């Protein structure tokens, strides 16, 4: 005969269930830890065998080095995709889990590379909501980075622009602006060659938002409007900013890029004060040459 009362039996059953769950969780954590250790060992071995004196950043940024590293680990970890392997490598370096000496260094980016790197990196960070490390670890995003670099003109070496982007990361110059981190509001980000906008203004939506003019030299001008289509049409007809107007008239519009951050008409961005806060923070961090600093 069971001498436990119903309430005590319930407590005993609950205690047993909790104990079983804790045991299973402990076992699961142990298995995951073993798996992580195994992955780290394979990555360490692959990096040691292929880095040839170059740093972790170089192995991520240099196409040939990265291909050799990924090929080496693929024999033992074929089920894990390249993005996660590269991501693990970067995190192992940050955690101090790689023991190696860097004996080689490549060419250094110029100021022009750095200027382009900031604009290209920020456009992808804003659009995809990822860090520059994620962009460089992902072959698809890295390809987008290179495509946007090429679109900037001047035949810049894409590898050196990538390297400049990592340099900006180390200096904490690619952190998203606070307003961008807290104020998504259904934002969509697009960019167009200014020439294509002049030929077909209808590609710009009749929505509130922020617009950014930039070219190979850097950020030119940042503005805001309750109606992006109308405001940008005014800029293209005759900008009210004399310095910007003079600059655009002297440039081939193919060399100028227009980036827009558009928001739904029923979002907070329809409020002038909110748009101005967003605009002001972008101006303060990106320092466009034809804006008056707020």
N, C-alpha and C positions, 0 to 999 in steps of 0.2 A: 504494500500500500504506500502510495506517495504521500509523505508527510508534509510536503511544501504546500503553502496556500497558493491560490491562483495568482495573487499579486507577486509572490516570491518566484513562482515558476516563470512569470513574464519577465521579471528582472534577470533571472538566470539565463533565459533564452536570449534576451537582448545583450547580456554580457558575452555570451558565447558567440553571437553573431558579430559583435564588435571585435572580439579577439580574432576571429577568423579573417575579418576584413583587414585588420592590422597586419596579420601574418602574411596575407596575400600581397598587401601593399609593400611590405618589407621585401618579400621575394621578388616582386616586380621591380622595385628600385634596385635590388641587387643585380637582376638581369640587365636592366638598362645601363647600370654602371659598368658591367662587364662589356656590354656592346659598345659603349662610348670609349672604353679603354682600348678595345680592339680596333675601332675606327681610328683613334688617335695614333695607335701604333703603326697602322698601315700608312696614314698620312705622313707621319714622321719619317718612316722608311722611304716613302716616295719622294718627299722633299729633300732628304739627305742625299738620295741617289741622283737627283736631277738639278738641284739649285746651282751647282757649279760656282759657288762663291757669291752668288747674287742674293739679295735680300728677299724676304717674303713678298714685299710690295712689288718687286721686279718680277717675281714668278707669277704674280697675279696679272700684272700690267703688260708684260711682254708676251705676245702671242706664241712664239716658239717655245719659250720656257714653260708657259702654262700648258701647252699641248703635250710637252714631254712629261710634265708632272702628272697630268690627268691620265695619260696613257699608262704610266707606271702603276698608278693606284687601281686602274680599271681591272687589272688581272685579279685583284683580291676583293674589290668592292664594286662589282659590276652593277649591283642593284641600286646604288646611291648615285643620284645625278650630279653633274659637274658643278651646278650652282652650290649645292650643299657641301660638296667637297672643298671648293674654294672658300666657302664661308667658314667651314671648320678650320681650315688652314689659317685664315686671318685671326680667328678667335684664339687658336692655340698660340699664335705669336703674341697676342695681347696678354694672354694668361701666363706667358713665360714658359710654356711647355715645350719649346723647341730650343735645342742646344746646338748652335752653329755659329760660325764666324762669317761675317760679310767681308769679302776680300776684293769685291769688284763694284764699281759704280759706273753708271752710264752718263750720257750727256745731260746737262741741266736745262730745264725749260727757261725760255726767255720771258720777259714781261708780257709780250704779246701772247705767248702760249697761256700764261696765267690768266690774262684778261678773258680770253676765249673760254678757258676751262671753267671760270666762275659762271659765265653766262650759260654755257651748255649744261653744266652740272646742276645749277639752280633750276633750270627749266625742267629737267628730268625729275629732280627731287620734288619740286612743286607738283608736277603732273602725276607721278606715281606714288608719292608719299613714302619714299625709301631713302636710305642713306647712300652716300657715294660708295661705301664699301659694298653694299648690295648691288649697286649698278655695275661695279667692276667685277664682282664675283659671278654675275649672270651674263653669259655670252650674248643673249638677246638684248639686254639693256645696254651692254657695252657696245654692241653694234649700233644701237640707236645713238649712243653718245658719239661714236665715230661719224655717223651720218650727219649729225647736227654740226659737228666740227667741220666737216667737208663743206656743208652748206654755208658756213661762215666765210668761205673763200680763203684766198692767200696761200692755198696749198700747204697748210701747216701739217707737220708730222703728228698724226693722231696719237701715237705713243707718247710723245712729249706733252701733249695736251692732257692725256690721262694722268701722266706723272705730275703735272702741275695741279690737277684736281686733288690728288692725294696730298700734295704739299699744302693746299688750302685747307684740307681736312685737319692736318696736323696743327695748323694755326687757328683752328676753330672758326674759320671764315665761311663755312658752308652750313652752319646750323640754321634751320628754318626760322624765319621771323616768328615771334610769338603770336602775332595776329593770324598768321597763316596756319599755325598749329591749332588754334582754338576756334577758328571761324571758317569752317568748310562751307556750310550753307548750300551744298549742292553745286559747288564750284566746278566749272570745266575750264581747262587750260588748252589753248590752241596757239599755234604760231604760223605766220604766213610771210612770204616775201612781200615787201611793201608794194612792189610792182603789181603783183597779182591782186592786191586789195584795190589799188588804183583802177585796175581794169575791170574788176567786179566787186564793187563795195558791198553787194548783198551777201558776201561770205561772212560779214560781221553781223552778229545778232543784234536785235533791238532789245538789249538787256542791260541791266546795271553791271558795272564792273570796273576793272583796272586795265589800263593798256600800257605797254612798255615798248618804246622804240630802242633798238640796239643794232650795232654793226660791229665790224671787226675791231674797232677801237674801244668798244665798251658800251655801257649803258648810256643812252642819249637823253631820254626823257621818259618820265613816268607820270601818268595822269589818271583821273577817275571821271566817271560820268554815269548818270542815271540811264543814259541811252548810248551805248558804245557805238552803234552804227552812225548815229547822227553826229556824235562828237568827232569821230575819226574822219568822217566825210568833210567836216569843217577843217580839220588839220590838213587834209590832202588838197582841199581847194585853196586855202591860205591860212596857215597856222597862226593863231594869235600870239604864239611865242616866237618873237622875232628871230632869236638865235637859232631855234630849231628850224624855222622856215627857211632861213638863209642857208643852213647846213644841208637841208633836204634838197633845196633847189640846186645845190652844187654837187650833189651826189647822184650816182646811178641808183635808182630805186631798187634794182636787183640786189644791191649790196646791203640794204637795210631790211631788218627783220622786225615784224610787228608781233608781239606776244600779247594775248588777251586773257584775262581771268574774268570769265563771265559768270553771273549768278542768276538764279530764277528771279522773276520780277516780284514774287511774293516773299522774298527772303529779306533778312535784315540789311542786306547790301543795298536795298532800295532807299535806305536812310542816308542822307548826305554825310552826317557826322560819322557813321560807321565806315563808309567808303573812304573818307578822308583819313581816318585812323589807319586803315589798311595801306592807303597810298603813302602816308607819312612814314610809316615804318619801313616800307620798301625803299623810299627815297633815302632814309637815314642809313640803311645798311648797304645799298647798292650804289649810292652816290652818282646818279646820272648827271652828265656834264651840263645839261641845259635847264635843270631845275634850280629854283631858289630853295636852299635848304630850309625845311620847316623848323 
